[in-house]
Amino acid sequence: MSKLSGLPAALFLGCAAVSAVPAVQAQAPAASWTAGTKVYDQNGEEVGQIVKVVGDRIAVGIGASGLVVPKDAFVTTPKGPALKASKDKIVAVLKQAEADAAAVDGALKPGAEVRSADGAAVLATVKSIAPQGAVLATKDGNITMPRAAFFLSKKGLAVKVNEKQFVDGVRAARAGKQGG
């Protein structure tokens, strides 16, 4: 069974950067959006198949991995829907995303400091690991953050927001918890 990567944006951005599909190809038609439909790369090489469609998002199983991209990341080819990148680029981006996720998992341990996206501020400390992410101890109390919110920066474990965004988010979450 395919597992879907938690870093679909990396692939989408990587695909957009190397897009070389001729302008005569159009966005893939709605009839293409069904589970089991084969998906190709910009050169017509099969890369995987559609696993699930939810609104404008398409989950594509690729080997033991996968990705989620918007419908506009596809074009129609004579074979069927194709992503706007080569298979080599798609696989390379997936491997890098998996390596990045493994690095975060290695750093996401109780006691680890969590920094702002720019690395300038220590925002919290990992208190414990939860199935949905990590419980962080902040100066305003504990908060749970999903694993997808973390990345490994040059200064260590970080979240994908700046200090102000983090503090505002923690305070809003704590206020909602106390008021609800």
matplotlib code that plots the C-alpha trace (Angstrom):
import matplotlib.pyplot as plt

x = [0.0, 1.3, 2.0, 1.6, 4.4, 3.9, 5.7, 3.7, 4.6, 8.2, 7.3, 4.9, 7.5, 10.1, 7.8, 6.9, 10.6, 11.4, 8.2, 9.0, 5.6, 4.7, 2.1, -0.3, -1.1, -4.0, -4.8, -6.0, -9.8, -12.0, -12.6, -8.9, -9.4, -10.3, -8.4, -6.4, -5.7, -2.1, 0.0, 2.9, 5.8, 6.3, 8.1, 5.3, 7.0, 4.6, 5.3, 2.4, -1.3, -4.0, -4.8, -7.4, -9.1, -10.4, -11.6, -8.7, -6.0, -4.8, -3.0, -0.6, 1.1, 4.6, 6.4, 6.3, 5.8, 3.5, 2.5, -0.5, -0.6, -3.3, -5.0, -3.3, 0.0, -1.1, -1.5, -3.3, -1.1, -2.1, -1.5, -3.4, -2.7, 1.0, 2.9, 4.9, 8.3, 10.5, 10.2, 13.8, 13.0, 9.8, 11.6, 14.6, 12.2, 10.4, 13.6, 14.8, 11.4, 11.7, 15.3, 14.1, 11.2, 13.6, 15.9, 13.0, 11.9, 15.5, 15.5, 12.0, 12.7, 11.7, 13.9, 14.8, 14.6, 12.3, 13.3, 11.5, 11.7, 14.6, 16.4, 16.6, 14.4, 13.9, 10.1, 9.5, 10.9, 9.6, 7.8, 6.6, 5.8, 2.2, 0.7, -0.4, 2.8, 4.7, 3.6, 5.6, 6.2, 6.0, 6.0, 2.2, 1.6, 1.6, 0.5, 0.5, 2.0, 1.7, 4.8, 4.4, 5.0, 8.6, 11.8, 15.5, 17.3, 21.0, 20.4, 18.3, 14.7, 12.4, 8.8, 7.6, 6.6, 8.3, 8.3, 5.3, 3.2, 4.0, 3.3, 0.0, -1.0, -0.2, -2.1, -5.1, -5.2, -4.9, -7.7, -9.9, -9.3, -10.1, -13.2, -14.6]
y = [0.0, 3.4, 5.9, 9.5, 12.0, 14.7, 17.2, 17.6, 21.2, 20.3, 18.1, 20.6, 23.4, 21.1, 20.1, 23.7, 24.7, 22.1, 22.3, 21.7, 20.6, 22.1, 24.8, 22.9, 20.5, 21.4, 20.7, 17.1, 16.7, 15.8, 12.3, 11.6, 12.1, 8.6, 6.2, 3.7, 6.0, 5.8, 9.0, 9.8, 12.3, 15.0, 12.5, 10.0, 7.6, 6.0, 7.3, 5.9, 6.0, 8.2, 6.9, 9.5, 12.7, 15.2, 18.5, 20.1, 17.8, 14.6, 11.9, 9.9, 6.7, 6.4, 3.2, 2.9, 6.7, 9.3, 12.9, 15.2, 17.9, 20.3, 19.4, 22.2, 20.3, 18.0, 18.2, 15.9, 13.7, 11.0, 8.4, 10.2, 12.7, 13.7, 15.7, 18.6, 17.1, 14.2, 10.9, 11.3, 14.8, 13.5, 10.5, 12.7, 15.2, 12.4, 10.9, 14.3, 14.8, 11.4, 12.2, 15.5, 13.8, 11.2, 14.0, 15.8, 12.5, 12.1, 15.6, 15.5, 14.2, 15.3, 18.1, 19.4, 23.1, 24.3, 27.5, 30.0, 29.5, 31.9, 30.3, 33.5, 32.6, 29.5, 29.2, 26.1, 22.8, 19.4, 18.0, 14.7, 13.0, 12.4, 10.3, 13.5, 15.4, 16.8, 18.5, 21.7, 23.5, 27.2, 30.2, 30.4, 26.7, 23.4, 23.1, 20.2, 20.8, 18.4, 16.8, 18.6, 21.9, 21.1, 21.1, 20.8, 24.1, 24.9, 25.8, 22.6, 21.7, 24.6, 25.3, 26.8, 30.2, 33.2, 34.1, 36.5, 34.0, 31.2, 33.3, 34.6, 31.1, 29.7, 32.5, 32.0, 28.3, 28.6, 31.3, 29.0, 26.1, 28.1, 29.7, 26.4]
z = [0.0, -0.9, 1.8, 0.9, 1.6, 4.1, 1.9, -1.3, -1.7, -2.2, -5.2, -6.6, -6.4, -7.8, -10.7, -11.5, -11.6, -14.2, -16.2, -19.9, -21.2, -24.6, -24.5, -26.8, -24.0, -21.8, -18.2, -17.8, -18.1, -15.1, -16.5, -15.7, -12.0, -10.8, -8.5, -10.4, -13.4, -14.5, -14.2, -16.5, -16.5, -19.0, -21.3, -21.3, -18.8, -16.3, -12.7, -10.7, -10.4, -8.8, -5.3, -4.2, -5.3, -2.8, -4.3, -6.2, -4.7, -6.3, -4.4, -6.6, -5.5, -6.7, -5.7, -1.9, -1.6, -3.0, -3.2, -3.2, -5.9, -7.2, -10.5, -12.3, -11.8, -14.6, -18.3, -20.8, -23.0, -25.4, -22.7, -20.0, -17.2, -16.8, -14.2, -15.4, -14.6, -15.5, -13.6, -12.4, -11.0, -9.3, -7.7, -6.6, -4.9, -3.2, -1.9, -0.6, 1.1, 2.8, 3.9, 5.3, 7.2, 8.6, 9.8, 11.5, 13.1, 14.4, 15.9, 17.3, 20.8, 24.3, 25.5, 22.0, 21.5, 18.7, 16.8, 14.6, 10.8, 10.6, 13.6, 15.5, 18.4, 20.6, 20.8, 22.8, 24.0, 22.9, 26.0, 24.4, 21.1, 20.3, 17.5, 15.7, 16.3, 19.3, 22.5, 22.9, 26.2, 25.6, 28.0, 27.5, 28.1, 26.2, 22.6, 20.1, 16.7, 13.7, 12.4, 9.1, 10.9, 11.6, 9.5, 10.3, 9.9, 10.1, 13.8, 14.6, 14.8, 13.7, 12.9, 9.6, 11.1, 12.5, 16.2, 16.0, 14.1, 16.6, 19.7, 18.2, 17.2, 20.7, 22.4, 20.1, 20.6, 24.4, 24.4, 22.3, 24.7, 27.8, 26.2, 24.7]

ax = plt.figure().add_subplot(projection="3d")
ax.plot(x, y, z, "-o")
ax.set_aspect("equal")
plt.show()
